[in-house]
């Protein structure tokens, strides 16, 4: 029996949502350190953020993405129940495809939109918007929706504000204003690339610090490899991988990371601005314990 257009679209929609969630979730899992960090990590490196992220995508991002005409045009004549995921991956290999364009635009809009009603009005449940709903869902106590006073009246900002209000409760660092770059970069990065990068970094770490004689790598190979991957991965994704190195790799201590940061710019201030999360983590790292003679 022939599949109806509605069924085919539902199959396409399901394949697309699954790919968006699985690819980005896998990338975040690969970026999570295995060892305990010495201070809170960026949101994208914490397990507690994954359920928040999935809900935001399903409720706030995906419905807009799938509504865009260029995205719906991908449906084509593909048998989505059989060949859908393989075909979709070929579409996503085009760096300027319609899904990425819609993805970027939706995150940007949601990041700065104004959702809540004025402070002096009691919000109606059915008009509260999904941001208020999500914030209440993840609060352990009765949801408290904070409002930001602005010239046009009291409003609650969009997703950026909501995630910052949750940061303390969920154990991740407050976000920076340009952190939409991370959300945009996660989908553009294949998990296999992050896995390969981490494998290479561990290999160079072992060769530089734990081998001897002719098998030992020259000093600096690990730092060079870290810099390569910082700039070869999508923007800000590479920085998260360097934080993973600082947490998980022995000998990548405070002195090592401090030198790494300084080498990336002309001044300390410029360097810290270029890798803000890494700089925050570096400052919290303990000083190396000097061996007693």
QUIBEL-V103222 format. One line per field, one symbol per residue. phi: phi as a letter, one per 40 degrees, with the letter a starting at -180 (. if undefined). psi: psi as a letter, one per 40 degrees, with the letter a starting at -180 (. if undefined). Layout:
phi = ???
psi = ???
//
This chain:
phi = .ccccccccccdccccccccccccccccccccccccccadbddcbbccccccdccccccbccdcdcccdcccccdfbccccbbccccccccccccbccccccdccccccccbcbbccddcbcccdcbcgcccccccccccbddbccbbcbdchcbcccddcdccccdcccgbcdccccccdccccdccbcdcccccccccccccccccbbbbgcccccdhcccccccdcdcccddgcccccccdccccccgcccccccccccccacbcccccccbccccccdccccccccccc
psi = hihiddddddddddddddddddddddddddehidihieiiiideehdeeddddddddddddddddeehddddeddafigdddeddddddddedhefiddddddddddddddeihdiiidehhhhdeeeiddddddddehdahhhhiihhideihihaadddddddedddefiiiiideeddddddddehhddddddddddddddddddeeiibeehiiheddddddddddediiheddddddddddddhiegadddddddddeeididddddddgddddddddeiiihhhhh.
//
